[in-house]
Amino acid sequence: MTYQFEKAKMYRMPTHFGPGMGPRQSPDGRKFECLDNPHATSIAVSFLTGAAQLEAFLPPGFALEGQPVVTVTATYMTQVEWLAGRGYNTLGVSFPVRFDGEVDHVRGSLLTVLWENLTDPIITGREELGFSKIYCELPEPTALRGAYHVTASWLGFKFLDLRVKELRQQSRAEIQDMLDRQSGDGMLHYKYMPRTGEWGTADVAYAVMTPAATPNRRILERHVGSGDVQFHAARWEDMPTQYNVVNAFAGLDIVEYLGASLSKTVGGKDLSDQRILR
């Protein structure tokens, strides 16, 4: 007798062993509230680039919103409940956009790629949410006399150096002012899955959004300063499946650096509020 899919349960491959556990489905069926986890440290650098260069990355329905500012963010997470207390790290590249569909008209940051150093969040985030996730090695940053150095690599080829320095801790009033000035509806993505056997044809292709509201996340401290970032151009031999991604960023003009930050937070959400944009 073949197995049957349980209603209201989330599955992903391999389906032969029952519902798949992950950030939005625990073994006992409850949701992960993300009240006291994860603990996260995020290091970010922003720079102004050419508008035409970013427009080449826009999927259907998207347009640049405001200045062409690229933000590169490395985040290091620990005590993640859905991983039974383990952690993982991410590296994202985003810029401000708007999406105009037949129904939805929203503004936010387009997350063009999110590297992660663990398979489980990559698979769950791609299949369930539509994040553009791929793998890289992302060790803890080095820290010396208040300066931080982030590196990322793929099977030994280092494709990124990111540095922040001259950090100054913000007051609670400054942090609140920063939060009050934040705008946008959320983080935007473009979900795409190819159709098996019909190569070049999409099985799934649509915009999705992570709503901005994250009431359980608390900023413990935030520092601002200066920084720089460098993507190292790769050959096919260096990164056979990712060299085009890295080279796209390596080719961006850096007109002006617009500052850097280091933030420590606790809490978050399970991202089950992710929705399709139409």
N, C-alpha and C positions, 0 to 999 in steps of 0.2 A: 504494500500500500504506500502510495506517495504521501509526502508531508503536505500539510495545508498551511497557508499563511494566516496567522492570527490577526483578527481585525484590530485596528487602532495601535498595532505594534509597528515599530520602525525596523525595516530590514535593509541590509546592504550585503553585497557579495563578500564571502560565501553565505548564501541563504540556507544551506543544507542543515545548519546546526541551530536554527532558531533565530529570534530577533537579535539584532546587533547592539551590543552595549556601546555607550559613547557619552558625549557631553549632554545629550538631550534624552537619554534613556538609561536609567540605572537598573541594576539587577532586581531590585525590589519594586520597580515601577514608579518610584517617586522622581520628581525633578530635582536637579541640583540648584539650590537657591543662590549660590555664589555670594553669600553674605560676608564670610570671613576669608574667602579665597577667590581667585589666586592672589598671591603677593607678587607684584610686578614692578620691575624697574625698566623704564623706557628712556632711551637716548635718541634724540632726533636732531637733524640738521636740515635747514631749509635754504633753498637758493632760487633766484630768479633765472629763468631760461627763456628761450624763444618760443613764442606762441605757436608758430607753424610746426615746430618740432614736436610739441605735445599733441597738436591736432592729428598728427599721423597715428597716434595711439587710440583715438576715439572710436568706439564701436557705434553701431547705428543708434540714432536717437539722442546722442550726447553732443554737447558743445562745451567749450571752455567757459568758465565763469570767473570774471575778474582777471587779475594778473596771473601769468603763467608761473606759478610758484610750485616747485617740486619739494616734497618733504620725504626724507628717508628716515625711517624709524626702526630701531632695533629694540625688541622687548624681551625681557628675561623673566619667566614666570616660575614660581615654586608653589608647593603645597596645593596643587590642583586636585580638587576633590574627585572629579570624574576619572582621574588617573591614579586614584588611591594614594594621593599625597605626593606623587612625582611631579616633575615639571618639564617644560620645553621652552624653546626660544624661537622668535620670529623676526623677520626682516621685511618691511613693507615699503613700497614706493607709491606715492599718491600725489594728486594735484586736484585743484578745485574745478568742478564741472556742474552743469545742470543737465537734467534729462527731461525731455518733452515727449511724452507718449500720447496715445489717444485719450487716456484717462488721467495718468499721473504727470505732474509737473513738479519736480523736486530739485533741490540743490544739495550738494555735498562734495565729498572728496572721492574721486575714483581711485580705488585700490587696484592698480594695474597688475601687481604681482605681490604675493606674500610667500617668501621662503620660510620654511620651518625645518627643524632638525629632528623631527619624529614623525613616523609614518601615520600613527593613529589620528592626530588632528588634521593631517593633510587629507586623508581619505574622507573623514567625516565632513570636513569643511568644503571639499570640492563637491562631493555627491549630494550632500543634504542642503548646503547653503549657497553654493555657487561662487565661493571664493576662488580666485586664481592662485591656487597654492601649488608650490613645487618644493623640492628638497634642497637643502644645503647644510654644510657644517657651520655651526654658529656658536663658537665657544664663548665663555664668559669674557667680558671686556677686561682689559688690563687697566689699572688705576694707579696713577703716580702723581702725588702733590696736587690733587684736585683736577687732574686731566684724565680723560678716559679715551681708550682706543678700542674700537670695535673692528673685528675682522670677520669675513665670511668667505667660505671656500667650497668647492665641489670636488670631492675625491682628490684632495691635495692641491688643487689649483685655486689660489687666492684671487677672488674677483672683486673684493671690496675692502677699502680702508675708510673708516669714519672716525673722526676725532672731535672731541669737545673739550673746551678749556675755559679758564677765566670765569668759572661758574659763581654765581651769586644766588644765595637762597632767597626766595621770595617770601614776603609776609603773607599771613592769611588774607589780609585785605587785598593784596595784589593778586593772589590766586583767585579770590572771589570775583575780582574785576575782570580777570581773564575769562572766567567761566561765563560771566554776564555778557561779555562781548562776543562769545562764540555764536556762530549762526550756522544754518544748514540743517537739512532734514536727516542726514545720516551719512553712512559710508556706502558708496555705490560700487556695484560689481557688474560683470557681464558673464553670465553662466553659459557655457558651451560644452556640449558633448557630441562627438561624432556618431553617426549611425553605422552600426556594424555592417560591413560588406558593401556599403555605399560610400566609399571614401570620398571626402570632399563635400558630403551632405551632412547637415546637422540633424541630430536626433533631438537636441535641446539647444535653443539659442534665444536668450532673453535677458533683460536687465533685472537685477535684484537689488534690494536695499537693506542694510542693517540700520534700523532706526537709531537716532542719536541717543535717545533716553536710556541711561544706565543708572538708575537710582541707587543701586547697591554699591557702586564704585565710589571710594573715598580717596581723595588725594592726601597723602600723609605729608609729603613735602615736594617742593618743586624748585629747581634751580635753573637759571638762564645764563647764557654766556655766548661765546663764539665757537665756531666749529668749521670743519670742512669735510668733504666726502670725495672719494675717488673710486670710480668703477674702472677696473683694469680690463682692457680689450682682450678678448679670448679668441683663439682659433677653434675650428671644429674639433681638432685633436685634443684641445684642452677641456672643452665642455660640449660634447657632441650633441646634447639635447637642449642646451641652454645658452650657447654662445651668442645666439641672435638676441636674446633678452638682455644679457649683460652688455653687448655691444651697442644696443639701442640707448642704454643709459650712459655708457661711456662716451657716446657721440653728442650728448646734450651740451649746449653752450652753458657755461656758468657765468652769467652776466654779473651777478652780485650775490654774496652770501647774506642771508637775512636773519641769522642768529641760530642758536642751538638751545636745547633744553635737556634736563634730566629730571624725571619725575618718578616718585615712588607712590604706588597706589595699592589698595587692597579692595577686594570685591569686584563684582562684574555682573554678567548675566550669561545664560546658556545659549543665547542667540536664537531661541525658538520664535522670536518675533520677526525673523527674516521674512521678507515678502517679495513677491514678483511685482515688477513695475510694468504697467500696461499702457 
